[in-house]
Amino acid sequence: MFTGIVEAMGTVVRTIDLETTRRFDIGIPSLDGLLVPGDSIAVDGACLTAVEAEGSVFSVDVIGTTLERTIAGTYREGTRVNLERAMVMGGRLDGHLVQGHVDGVGSLQRVVEDGEYWLMDFTVPSDVFETTILHGSISLNGVSLTVSDMPAPGVVQIGIIPYTWENTNLGRMAPGDPVNVEADLIGKYVGRILAQRGS
């Protein structure tokens, strides 16, 4: 379980195609020594397992399903990724409950600078949009965000403050770029319950 509060940006330093998986080596100087093999870590919001960790580099193995359902399949050497270690029970929950189970891939539609902040419109999968509410939570590339507007079907608008712009990879995106999307956990469960009741 995660909170959507990005701890650091890492850089993909190497990709290796194995027989049935793809391994990514990710450099994280600011988290040096804080990961051990077996730890869960959210990489752009996708919960992965650190299979190796030495110094400032850790490795994750990603299976085909994850490569297809997330933006991990687009990673190349030099790709910047948002990172968050699993939350500690009893710790502060600064964002919202994020499982690290990506519901699908969306894309940046447009970005507009508005004074000191940025407005970003993202297309999201239809099932995510159905469980999203105005001023509710959504996770994009592992970042806990508040929905400030829903300007069109399938589109959510997010306001990005300078800190988030500079300290996550959202500030490096251009229109058309893909993004991992995870719907609000509570919304997903409520939607499932109502669907089973025929509502």
MDTraj code that builds the backbone (N, CA, C; nanometers):
import mdtraj as md
import numpy as np

residues = "MET PHE THR GLY ILE VAL GLU ALA MET GLY THR VAL VAL ARG THR ILE ASP LEU GLU THR THR ARG ARG PHE ASP ILE GLY ILE PRO SER LEU ASP GLY LEU LEU VAL PRO GLY ASP SER ILE ALA VAL ASP GLY ALA CYS LEU THR ALA VAL GLU ALA GLU GLY SER VAL PHE SER VAL ASP VAL ILE GLY THR THR LEU GLU ARG THR ILE ALA GLY THR TYR ARG GLU GLY THR ARG VAL ASN LEU GLU ARG ALA MET VAL MET GLY GLY ARG LEU ASP GLY HIS LEU VAL GLN GLY HIS VAL ASP GLY VAL GLY SER LEU GLN ARG VAL VAL GLU ASP GLY GLU TYR TRP LEU MET ASP PHE THR VAL PRO SER ASP VAL PHE GLU THR THR ILE LEU HIS GLY SER ILE SER LEU ASN GLY VAL SER LEU THR VAL SER ASP MET PRO ALA PRO GLY VAL VAL GLN ILE GLY ILE ILE PRO TYR THR TRP GLU ASN THR ASN LEU GLY ARG MET ALA PRO GLY ASP PRO VAL ASN VAL GLU ALA ASP LEU ILE GLY LYS TYR VAL GLY ARG ILE LEU ALA GLN ARG GLY SER".split()
xyz = np.array([
    [0.0847, -0.1189, 0.0000],
    [0.0000, 0.0000, 0.0000],
    [0.0885, 0.1242, 0.0000],
    [0.0418, 0.2265, -0.0741],
    [0.1187, 0.3495, -0.0885],
    [0.0283, 0.4696, -0.0591],
    [0.0873, 0.5894, -0.0643],
    [0.0104, 0.7102, -0.0348],
    [0.0026, 0.8060, -0.1520],
    [0.0820, 0.7825, -0.2557],
    [0.0841, 0.8750, -0.3681],
    [0.1705, 0.9970, -0.3448],
    [0.2523, 0.9939, -0.2396],
    [0.3469, 1.1020, -0.2142],
    [0.4842, 1.0556, -0.2635],
    [0.5270, 1.1084, -0.3760],
    [0.6507, 1.0651, -0.4395],
    [0.7704, 1.1040, -0.3529],
    [0.8569, 1.0059, -0.3264],
    [0.9750, 1.0317, -0.2445],
    [1.0926, 1.0815, -0.3270],
    [1.1011, 1.0347, -0.4500],
    [1.2150, 1.0719, -0.5334],
    [1.1839, 1.0374, -0.6780],
    [1.2570, 1.0999, -0.7679],
    [1.2571, 1.0571, -0.9069],
    [1.3823, 0.9752, -0.9301],
    [1.3653, 0.8613, -0.9943],
    [1.4788, 0.7785, -1.0312],
    [1.4989, 0.7835, -1.1813],
    [1.6061, 0.7236, -1.2269],
    [1.6376, 0.7186, -1.3697],
    [1.6643, 0.5740, -1.4099],
    [1.5989, 0.5300, -1.5165],
    [1.6272, 0.3967, -1.5703],
    [1.7681, 0.3999, -1.6292],
    [1.8567, 0.3196, -1.5729],
    [1.9961, 0.3205, -1.6187],
    [2.0274, 0.2031, -1.7100],
    [1.9417, 0.0988, -1.7068],
    [1.9641, -0.0144, -1.7958],
    [1.8373, -0.0956, -1.8086],
    [1.8118, -0.1506, -1.9270],
    [1.7010, -0.2431, -1.9489],
    [1.7593, -0.3726, -2.0044],
    [1.7086, -0.4843, -1.9547],
    [1.7563, -0.6153, -1.9985],
    [1.6352, -0.7018, -2.0315],
    [1.6277, -0.7517, -2.1530],
    [1.5215, -0.8441, -2.1904],
    [1.5625, -0.9852, -2.1511],
    [1.4884, -1.0440, -2.0562],
    [1.5108, -1.1809, -2.0139],
    [1.4165, -1.2717, -2.0929],
    [1.4100, -1.3968, -2.0579],
    [1.3300, -1.4913, -2.1365],
    [1.1815, -1.4558, -2.1365],
    [1.1264, -1.4269, -2.0193],
    [0.9823, -1.3971, -2.0114],
    [0.9529, -1.2658, -1.9409],
    [1.0555, -1.1930, -1.9002],
    [1.0358, -1.0662, -1.8307],
    [1.1336, -0.9630, -1.8844],
    [1.1172, -0.8406, -1.8395],
    [1.2134, -0.7351, -1.8696],
    [1.2618, -0.6769, -1.7376],
    [1.3932, -0.6672, -1.7236],
    [1.4516, -0.6130, -1.6019],
    [1.4903, -0.4674, -1.6239],
    [1.4555, -0.3851, -1.5249],
    [1.4947, -0.2445, -1.5270],
    [1.5851, -0.2176, -1.4075],
    [1.7022, -0.1605, -1.4343],
    [1.7886, -0.1110, -1.3282],
    [1.7610, 0.0384, -1.3137],
    [1.7296, 0.0808, -1.1924],
    [1.6882, 0.2185, -1.1676],
    [1.7800, 0.2817, -1.0635],
    [1.8346, 0.3966, -1.0980],
    [1.9221, 0.4693, -1.0074],
    [1.8451, 0.5682, -0.9229],
    [1.8724, 0.5662, -0.7909],
    [1.8025, 0.6554, -0.6972],
    [1.9002, 0.7068, -0.5924],
    [1.9856, 0.8011, -0.6264],
    [2.0863, 0.8483, -0.5302],
    [2.0294, 0.8932, -0.3965],
    [1.9105, 0.9552, -0.3969],
    [1.8567, 1.0083, -0.2716],
    [1.8000, 0.9007, -0.1803],
    [1.7859, 0.7774, -0.2291],
    [1.7366, 0.6672, -0.1465],
    [1.8452, 0.5625, -0.1250],
    [1.9688, 0.6025, -0.1368],
    [2.0832, 0.5135, -0.1244],
    [2.0756, 0.4305, 0.0032],
    [2.0717, 0.2975, -0.0128],
    [2.0734, 0.2076, 0.1021],
    [1.9403, 0.1864, 0.1705],
    [1.8332, 0.2466, 0.1224],
    [1.7035, 0.2369, 0.1902],
    [1.6129, 0.1281, 0.1326],
    [1.6619, 0.0544, 0.0333],
    [1.5868, -0.0567, -0.0236],
    [1.6675, -0.1839, -0.0081],
    [1.5973, -0.2938, 0.0192],
    [1.6615, -0.4250, 0.0211],
    [1.5806, -0.5177, -0.0681],
    [1.6423, -0.6232, -0.1224],
    [1.5676, -0.7163, -0.2070],
    [1.4418, -0.7668, -0.1367],
    [1.3335, -0.7673, -0.2098],
    [1.2045, -0.8082, -0.1548],
    [1.1148, -0.6930, -0.1182],
    [1.1695, -0.5731, -0.1077],
    [1.0879, -0.4562, -0.0770],
    [0.9947, -0.4224, -0.1928],
    [0.8757, -0.3755, -0.1590],
    [0.7835, -0.3229, -0.2601],
    [0.8149, -0.1761, -0.2835],
    [0.8069, -0.1365, -0.4090],
    [0.8265, 0.0035, -0.4437],
    [0.7353, 0.0378, -0.5599],
    [0.6719, 0.1543, -0.5515],
    [0.5862, 0.2006, -0.6604],
    [0.6731, 0.2755, -0.7604],
    [0.6732, 0.2271, -0.8838],
    [0.7454, 0.2908, -0.9931],
    [0.6400, 0.3495, -1.0867],
    [0.6295, 0.4830, -1.0882],
    [0.5207, 0.5500, -1.1605],
    [0.3857, 0.4924, -1.1208],
    [0.3732, 0.4571, -0.9923],
    [0.2451, 0.4108, -0.9402],
    [0.2200, 0.2627, -0.9528],
    [0.3080, 0.1879, -1.0181],
    [0.2915, 0.0431, -1.0310],
    [0.3731, -0.0261, -0.9227],
    [0.3084, -0.1073, -0.8423],
    [0.3768, -0.1776, -0.7339],
    [0.4654, -0.2872, -0.7917],
    [0.5964, -0.2740, -0.7692],
    [0.6937, -0.3715, -0.8169],
    [0.7804, -0.4158, -0.7004],
    [0.8542, -0.5246, -0.7203],
    [0.9405, -0.5787, -0.6163],
    [1.0865, -0.5546, -0.6532],
    [1.1614, -0.5003, -0.5587],
    [1.3049, -0.4844, -0.5792],
    [1.3689, -0.6222, -0.5694],
    [1.4247, -0.6723, -0.6806],
    [1.4852, -0.8054, -0.6806],
    [1.6342, -0.7976, -0.6487],
    [1.6927, -0.6821, -0.6713],
    [1.8309, -0.6565, -0.6330],
    [1.8398, -0.5119, -0.5873],
    [1.9300, -0.4839, -0.4953],
    [1.9506, -0.3469, -0.4494],
    [2.0937, -0.3347, -0.4002],
    [2.1681, -0.2492, -0.4654],
    [2.3071, -0.2301, -0.4266],
    [2.3438, -0.0842, -0.4469],
    [2.3864, -0.0212, -0.3381],
    [2.4235, 0.1195, -0.3468],
    [2.3037, 0.2035, -0.3854],
    [2.3166, 0.2771, -0.4930],
    [2.2099, 0.3676, -0.5359],
    [2.1296, 0.3124, -0.6530],
    [2.1432, 0.1825, -0.6817],
    [2.0704, 0.1213, -0.7935],
    [1.9921, 0.0007, -0.7434],
    [1.8658, -0.0114, -0.7865],
    [1.7881, -0.1313, -0.7587],
    [1.7312, -0.1840, -0.8896],
    [1.6915, -0.3103, -0.8890],
    [1.6398, -0.3748, -1.0099],
    [1.5009, -0.4301, -0.9849],
    [1.4165, -0.4239, -1.0878],
    [1.2833, -0.4832, -1.0833],
    [1.2639, -0.5671, -1.2087],
    [1.1947, -0.6784, -1.1949],
    [1.1576, -0.7616, -1.3088],
    [1.0107, -0.7388, -1.3380],
    [0.9784, -0.7089, -1.4633],
    [0.8413, -0.6749, -1.5012],
    [0.7911, -0.7778, -1.6013],
    [0.6768, -0.8401, -1.5707],
    [0.6212, -0.9425, -1.6590],
    [0.5410, -0.8796, -1.7720],
    [0.5063, -0.9611, -1.8702],
    [0.4383, -0.9120, -1.9901],
    [0.3088, -0.8391, -1.9634],
    [0.2279, -0.8904, -1.8687],
    [0.0997, -0.8260, -1.8384],
    [0.1205, -0.6825, -1.7920],
    [0.2189, -0.6629, -1.7045],
    [0.2467, -0.5283, -1.6537],
    [0.3022, -0.4389, -1.7639],
    [0.3867, -0.4945, -1.8501],
    [0.4405, -0.4167, -1.9619],
    [0.3288, -0.3690, -2.0543],
    [0.2231, -0.4502, -2.0679],
    [0.1126, -0.4167, -2.1570],
    [0.0127, -0.3209, -2.0921],
    [-0.0079, -0.3333, -1.9609],
    [-0.1129, -0.2577, -1.8923],
    [-0.0653, -0.1268, -1.8317],
    [0.0658, -0.1034, -1.8326],
    [0.1208, 0.0186, -1.7744],
    [0.2154, 0.0825, -1.8760],
    [0.2741, 0.1952, -1.8363],
    [0.3682, 0.2620, -1.9259],
    [0.5089, 0.2033, -1.9165],
    [0.5259, 0.0972, -1.8353],
    [0.6590, 0.0365, -1.8202],
    [0.7152, -0.0110, -1.9535],
    [0.6272, -0.0505, -2.0437],
    [0.6735, -0.0961, -2.1747],
    [0.7399, 0.0129, -2.2569],
    [0.7241, 0.1388, -2.2164],
    [0.7856, 0.2504, -2.2895],
    [0.9199, 0.2923, -2.2291],
    [0.9566, 0.2334, -2.1145],
    [1.0791, 0.2762, -2.0467],
    [1.2030, 0.2454, -2.1304],
    [1.2921, 0.3423, -2.1354],
    [1.4219, 0.3285, -2.2015],
    [1.5282, 0.3844, -2.1079],
    [1.6527, 0.3617, -2.1393],
    [1.7596, 0.4219, -2.0593],
    [1.7427, 0.5738, -2.0597],
    [1.7463, 0.6323, -1.9413],
    [1.7282, 0.7758, -1.9279],
    [1.5885, 0.8178, -1.8888],
    [1.4907, 0.7245, -1.8948],
    [1.3541, 0.7573, -1.8541],
    [1.3514, 0.7921, -1.7060],
    [1.2843, 0.9031, -1.6728],
    [1.2692, 0.9450, -1.5332],
    [1.1389, 0.8868, -1.4777],
    [1.1457, 0.8272, -1.3604],
    [1.0293, 0.7613, -1.3012],
    [1.0073, 0.8105, -1.1589],
    [0.8791, 0.8184, -1.1198],
    [0.8427, 0.8545, -0.9831],
    [0.8544, 0.7313, -0.8939],
    [0.9093, 0.7498, -0.7734],
    [0.9317, 0.6380, -0.6830],
    [0.8725, 0.6664, -0.5448],
    [0.8122, 0.5611, -0.4883],
    [0.7628, 0.5681, -0.3504],
    [0.7748, 0.4305, -0.2870],
    [0.8385, 0.4235, -0.1715],
    [0.8435, 0.2987, -0.0974],
    [0.7078, 0.2718, -0.0320],
    [0.6821, 0.1459, 0.0004],
    [0.5562, 0.1096, 0.0655],
    [0.5414, 0.1860, 0.1968],
    [0.4176, 0.2221, 0.2288],
    [0.3920, 0.2976, 0.3506],
    [0.4116, 0.2102, 0.4739],
    [0.4405, 0.2742, 0.5844],
    [0.4578, 0.2050, 0.7120],
    [0.3283, 0.2196, 0.7918],
    [0.2727, 0.1079, 0.8384],
    [0.1515, 0.1145, 0.9193],
    [0.1758, 0.2006, 1.0425],
    [0.0847, 0.2914, 1.0685],
    [0.0992, 0.3819, 1.1804],
    [0.1640, 0.5131, 1.1420],
    [0.2114, 0.5202, 1.0167],
    [0.2701, 0.6447, 0.9689],
    [0.1639, 0.7411, 0.9192],
    [0.2067, 0.8601, 0.8814],
    [0.1135, 0.9604, 0.8321],
    [0.0704, 0.9258, 0.6899],
    [-0.0567, 0.9508, 0.6609],
    [-0.1113, 0.9292, 0.5275],
    [-0.1338, 1.0665, 0.4651],
    [-0.0306, 1.1191, 0.3987],
    [-0.0380, 1.2557, 0.3452],
    [-0.1155, 1.2647, 0.2147],
    [-0.1237, 1.1556, 0.1387],
    [-0.1944, 1.1584, 0.0109],
    [-0.3295, 1.0900, 0.0252],
    [-0.3446, 0.9765, -0.0453],
    [-0.4636, 0.8933, -0.0266],
    [-0.4209, 0.7477, -0.0433],
    [-0.5082, 0.6534, -0.0142],
    [-0.4734, 0.5124, -0.0228],
    [-0.4544, 0.4719, -0.1690],
    [-0.3328, 0.4326, -0.2022],
    [-0.2977, 0.3922, -0.3382],
    [-0.2458, 0.2490, -0.3317],
    [-0.3055, 0.1591, -0.4084],
    [-0.2659, 0.0187, -0.4029],
    [-0.1424, -0.0124, -0.4863],
    [-0.1166, 0.0684, -0.5866],
    [-0.0097, 0.0337, -0.6793],
    [-0.0563, -0.0625, -0.7865],
    [-0.1892, -0.0782, -0.7984],
    [-0.2489, -0.1629, -0.9008],
    [-0.3049, -0.0711, -1.0103],
    [-0.2282, -0.0516, -1.1132],
    [-0.2653, 0.0421, -1.2190],
    [-0.3896, -0.0084, -1.2920],
    [-0.4895, 0.0788, -1.3050],
    [-0.6145, 0.0413, -1.3706],
    [-0.6076, 0.0543, -1.5220],
    [-0.5138, 0.1314, -1.5708],
    [-0.5008, 0.1490, -1.7153],
    [-0.4103, 0.2664, -1.7463],
    [-0.3963, 0.2915, -1.8750],
    [-0.3103, 0.4002, -1.9214],
    [-0.3953, 0.5116, -1.9795],
    [-0.3668, 0.6347, -1.9378],
    [-0.4303, 0.7524, -1.9950],
    [-0.3259, 0.8309, -2.0716],
    [-0.3588, 0.9547, -2.1043],
    [-0.2599, 1.0383, -2.1735],
    [-0.2852, 1.1850, -2.1420],
    [-0.1778, 1.2620, -2.1478],
    [-0.1890, 1.4059, -2.1276],
    [-0.2507, 1.4671, -2.2519],
    [-0.3611, 1.5404, -2.2323],
    [-0.4298, 1.6040, -2.3442],
    [-0.3788, 1.7448, -2.3684],
    [-0.3662, 1.8218, -2.2600],
    [-0.3138, 1.9570, -2.2738],
    [-0.2627, 2.0056, -2.1396],
    [-0.1729, 2.1033, -2.1447],
    [-0.1199, 2.1638, -2.0234],
    [-0.1160, 2.3145, -2.0440],
    [-0.1655, 2.3880, -1.9432],
    [-0.1727, 2.5334, -1.9520],
    [-0.1131, 2.5919, -1.8248],
    [-0.0174, 2.6821, -1.8395],
    [0.0383, 2.7500, -1.7234],
    [-0.0563, 2.8611, -1.6820],
    [-0.0890, 2.8652, -1.5536],
    [-0.1841, 2.9629, -1.5019],
    [-0.1216, 3.0317, -1.3800],
    [-0.0448, 3.1344, -1.4046],
    [0.0233, 3.2025, -1.2943],
    [0.1313, 3.1150, -1.2362],
    [0.1174, 3.0816, -1.1065],
    [0.2186, 3.0027, -1.0381],
    [0.1967, 2.8519, -1.0484],
    [0.0898, 2.8085, -1.1148],
    [0.0651, 2.6648, -1.1231],
    [0.0258, 2.6261, -1.2655],
    [0.0051, 2.4965, -1.2858],
    [-0.0275, 2.4446, -1.4180],
    [-0.1578, 2.3654, -1.4110],
    [-0.2383, 2.3782, -1.5150],
    [-0.3575, 2.2958, -1.5307],
    [-0.3276, 2.1903, -1.6361],
    [-0.3507, 2.0645, -1.5999],
    [-0.3228, 1.9543, -1.6910],
    [-0.4493, 1.8723, -1.7110],
    [-0.4877, 1.8527, -1.8364],
    [-0.6029, 1.7699, -1.8705],
    [-0.5538, 1.6334, -1.9162],
    [-0.6058, 1.5285, -1.8525],
    [-0.5681, 1.3922, -1.8856],
    [-0.6904, 1.3128, -1.9301],
    [-0.6760, 1.2349, -2.0364],
    [-0.7776, 1.1354, -2.0674],
    [-0.7504, 1.0152, -1.9776],
    [-0.8568, 0.9524, -1.9290],
    [-0.8428, 0.8361, -1.8421],
    [-0.9356, 0.7261, -1.8932],
    [-0.9075, 0.5998, -1.8606],
    [-0.9963, 0.4910, -1.9028],
    [-1.1396, 0.5138, -1.8551],
    [-1.2351, 0.4654, -1.9326],
    [-1.3761, 0.4910, -1.9018],
    [-1.4169, 0.4370, -1.7656],
    [-1.3659, 0.3192, -1.7265],
    [-1.4043, 0.2644, -1.5963],
    [-1.3484, 0.3470, -1.4814],
    [-1.2345, 0.4115, -1.5033],
    [-1.1798, 0.5015, -1.4016],
    [-1.2654, 0.6276, -1.3936],
    [-1.3009, 0.6819, -1.5079],
    [-1.3813, 0.8043, -1.5105],
    [-1.5147, 0.7838, -1.4391],
    [-1.5720, 0.6654, -1.4539],
    [-1.7021, 0.6369, -1.3932],
    [-1.6978, 0.6396, -1.2407],
    [-1.5827, 0.6100, -1.1824],
    [-1.5731, 0.6079, -1.0362],
    [-1.5038, 0.7327, -0.9808],
    [-1.4755, 0.8289, -1.0679],
    [-1.4064, 0.9512, -1.0263],
    [-1.5081, 1.0607, -0.9971],
    [-1.4828, 1.1376, -0.8918],
    [-1.5724, 1.2473, -0.8576],
    [-1.4943, 1.3784, -0.8533],
    [-1.5649, 1.4870, -0.8762],
    [-1.5055, 1.6194, -0.8675],
    [-1.4518, 1.6413, -0.7262],
    [-1.3289, 1.6892, -0.7172],
    [-1.2578, 1.7130, -0.5920],
    [-1.2208, 1.5842, -0.5190],
    [-1.2352, 1.4714, -0.5882],
    [-1.1914, 1.3442, -0.5328],
    [-1.0461, 1.3173, -0.5687],
    [-0.9984, 1.2005, -0.5314],
    [-0.8581, 1.1652, -0.5527],
    [-0.8405, 1.0763, -0.6745],
    [-0.7225, 1.0885, -0.7356],
    [-0.6820, 1.0014, -0.8452],
    [-0.5304, 0.9935, -0.8414],
    [-0.4762, 0.8818, -0.8858],
    [-0.3314, 0.8654, -0.8907],
    [-0.2864, 0.8626, -1.0367],
    [-0.1946, 0.9530, -1.0715],
    [-0.1380, 0.9591, -1.2057],
    [0.0136, 0.9450, -1.1942],
    [0.0680, 0.8406, -1.2563],
    [0.2102, 0.8080, -1.2423],
    [0.2521, 0.7999, -1.0956],
    [0.1584, 0.7512, -1.0138],
    [0.1883, 0.7319, -0.8734],
    [0.1773, 0.8553, -0.7875],
    [0.1292, 0.9660, -0.8434],
    [0.1166, 1.0908, -0.7689],
    [-0.0281, 1.1066, -0.7226],
    [-0.0473, 1.1252, -0.5937],
    [-0.1805, 1.1505, -0.5396],
    [-0.2233, 1.2911, -0.5774],
    [-0.3349, 1.3002, -0.6498],
    [-0.3812, 1.4292, -0.7013],
    [-0.5297, 1.4469, -0.6764],
    [-0.5724, 1.5729, -0.6739],
    [-0.7134, 1.6067, -0.6568],
    [-0.7716, 1.6490, -0.7907],
    [-0.8871, 1.5947, -0.8236],
    [-0.9546, 1.6291, -0.9495],
    [-1.0187, 1.7666, -0.9331],
    [-0.9699, 1.8642, -1.0097],
    [-1.0227, 2.0003, -0.9975],
    [-1.1363, 2.0273, -1.0951],
    [-1.1447, 1.9484, -1.2018],
    [-1.2534, 1.9656, -1.2989],
    [-1.2645, 1.8386, -1.3815],
    [-1.3811, 1.8194, -1.4411],
    [-1.4053, 1.7080, -1.5328],
    [-1.4674, 1.7695, -1.6583],
    [-1.3838, 1.8328, -1.7430],
    [-1.4333, 1.9167, -1.8514],
    [-1.5029, 1.8443, -1.9660],
    [-1.4833, 1.7137, -1.9773],
    [-1.5449, 1.6368, -2.0844],
    [-1.5487, 1.4907, -2.0428],
    [-1.6348, 1.4115, -2.1042],
    [-1.6366, 1.2689, -2.0705],
    [-1.4990, 1.2061, -2.0916],
    [-1.4526, 1.1348, -1.9896],
    [-1.3235, 1.0688, -2.0001],
    [-1.2039, 1.1570, -1.9755],
    [-1.2277, 1.2816, -1.9309],
    [-1.1183, 1.3762, -1.9099],
    [-1.1239, 1.4314, -1.7680],
    [-1.0084, 1.4306, -1.7007],
    [-0.9981, 1.4930, -1.5694],
    [-0.8938, 1.6041, -1.5768],
    [-0.9200, 1.7117, -1.5042],
    [-0.8260, 1.8236, -1.4990],
    [-0.7637, 1.8287, -1.3597],
    [-0.6323, 1.8470, -1.3592],
    [-0.5556, 1.8493, -1.2361],
    [-0.4783, 1.9802, -1.2278],
    [-0.4764, 2.0407, -1.1105],
    [-0.3928, 2.1578, -1.0873],
    [-0.2615, 2.1147, -1.0227],
    [-0.1509, 2.1543, -1.0815],
    [-0.0188, 2.1129, -1.0342],
    [0.0556, 2.2324, -0.9762],
    [0.0913, 2.2222, -0.8485],
    [0.1679, 2.3294, -0.7844],
    [0.3159, 2.3169, -0.8239],
    [0.3939, 2.4243, -0.8060],
    [0.5351, 2.4197, -0.8464],
    [0.6146, 2.3048, -0.7850],
    [0.5906, 2.2716, -0.6583],
    [0.6674, 2.1632, -0.5957],
    [0.6462, 2.0319, -0.6696],
    [0.5211, 1.9994, -0.6989],
    [0.4899, 1.8746, -0.7702],
    [0.5451, 1.8789, -0.9115],
    [0.5368, 1.9953, -0.9760],
    [0.5883, 2.0125, -1.1116],
    [0.7375, 1.9826, -1.1182],
    [0.8104, 2.0267, -1.0157],
    [0.9561, 2.0133, -1.0172],
    [1.0047, 1.8795, -0.9618],
    [0.9253, 1.8157, -0.8754],
    [0.9736, 1.6970, -0.8053],
    [0.9079, 1.5664, -0.8481],
    [0.8297, 1.5690, -0.9553],
    [0.7759, 1.4469, -1.0152],
    [0.7947, 1.4574, -1.1661],
    [0.7714, 1.3462, -1.2346],
    [0.7884, 1.3505, -1.3805],
    [0.6691, 1.4112, -1.4537],
    [0.5659, 1.4542, -1.3812],
    [0.4529, 1.5196, -1.4480],
    [0.4974, 1.6484, -1.5168],
    [0.5927, 1.7196, -1.4572],
    [0.6416, 1.8440, -1.5156],
    [0.7256, 1.8239, -1.6396],
    [0.7581, 1.6986, -1.6713],
    [0.8374, 1.6682, -1.7901],
    [0.7528, 1.6120, -1.9034],
    [0.6212, 1.6073, -1.8823],
    [0.5334, 1.5486, -1.9829],
    [0.4930, 1.6494, -2.0891],
    [0.4637, 1.5972, -2.2080],
    [0.4136, 1.6770, -2.3196],
    [0.2826, 1.6151, -2.3664],
    [0.1947, 1.6947, -2.4282],
    [0.0680, 1.6393, -2.4779],
    [0.0910, 1.5139, -2.5620],
    [0.0102, 1.4124, -2.5316],
    [0.0220, 1.2849, -2.6001],
    [0.0987, 1.1808, -2.5206],
    [0.1748, 1.2251, -2.4195],
    [0.2513, 1.1300, -2.3388],
    [0.1572, 1.0426, -2.2558],
    [0.1897, 0.9136, -2.2417],
    [0.1055, 0.8232, -2.1626],
    [0.1297, 0.8384, -2.0134],
    [0.0325, 0.7967, -1.9348],
    [0.0417, 0.8081, -1.7891],
    [-0.0306, 0.6897, -1.7253],
    [0.0291, 0.6338, -1.6183],
    [-0.0382, 0.5293, -1.5416],
    [-0.1514, 0.5916, -1.4602],
    [-0.2659, 0.5250, -1.4594],
    [-0.3835, 0.5767, -1.3897],
    [-0.4344, 0.4724, -1.2908],
    [-0.4546, 0.5154, -1.1670],
    [-0.5221, 0.4310, -1.0684],
    [-0.6373, 0.5095, -1.0097],
    [-0.7569, 0.4525, -1.0197],
    [-0.8762, 0.5180, -0.9665],
    [-0.8742, 0.5172, -0.8142],
    [-0.9542, 0.6032, -0.7560],
    [-0.9671, 0.6092, -0.6113],
    [-1.0163, 0.4747, -0.5582],
    [-0.9494, 0.4225, -0.4568],
    [-0.9795, 0.2904, -0.4024],
    [-1.1236, 0.2799, -0.3536],
    [-1.1696, 0.3798, -0.2814],
    [-1.3064, 0.3766, -0.2280],
    [-1.4072, 0.3779, -0.3418],
    [-1.3839, 0.4617, -0.4422],
    [-1.4742, 0.4684, -0.5568],
    [-1.4850, 0.3352, -0.6288],
    [-1.3727, 0.2636, -0.6402],
    [-1.3748, 0.1337, -0.7084],
    [-1.4605, 0.0333, -0.6328],
    [-1.4466, 0.0297, -0.4996],
    [-1.5241, -0.0653, -0.4217],
    [-1.6736, -0.0311, -0.4224],
    [-1.7044, 0.0985, -0.4096],
    [-1.8457, 0.1393, -0.4138],
    [-1.9055, 0.1049, -0.5495],
    [-1.8314, 0.1341, -0.6569],
    [-1.8806, 0.1010, -0.7909],
    [-1.9056, -0.0470, -0.8088],
    [-1.8164, -0.1287, -0.7562],
    [-1.8315, -0.2750, -0.7670],
    [-1.9547, -0.3231, -0.6913],
    [-1.9758, -0.2718, -0.5699],
    [-2.0907, -0.3108, -0.4906],
    [-2.2210, -0.2740, -0.5609],
    [-2.2267, -0.1510, -0.6139],
    [-2.3481, -0.1055, -0.6819],
    [-2.3737, -0.1873, -0.8085],
    [-2.2663, -0.2225, -0.8799],
    [-2.2824, -0.3020, -1.0019],
    [-2.3394, -0.4396, -0.9682],
    [-2.2949, -0.4993, -0.8582],
    [-2.3442, -0.6309, -0.8197],
    [-2.4898, -0.6246, -0.7764],
    [-2.5323, -0.5080, -0.7275],
    [-2.6722, -0.4929, -0.6844],
    [-2.7626, -0.4521, -0.7997],
    [-2.7019, -0.4289, -0.9153],
    [-2.7805, -0.3916, -1.0317],
    [-2.8176, -0.2461, -1.0368],
    [-2.7476, -0.1616, -0.9601],
    [-2.7787, -0.0192, -0.9574],
    [-2.7000, 0.0532, -1.0657],
])
top = md.Topology()
chain = top.add_chain()
for i, resn in enumerate(residues, 1):
    res = top.add_residue(resn, chain, resSeq=i)
    for name in ("N", "CA", "C"):
        top.add_atom(name, md.element.get_by_symbol(name[0]), res)
traj = md.Trajectory(xyz[None], top)
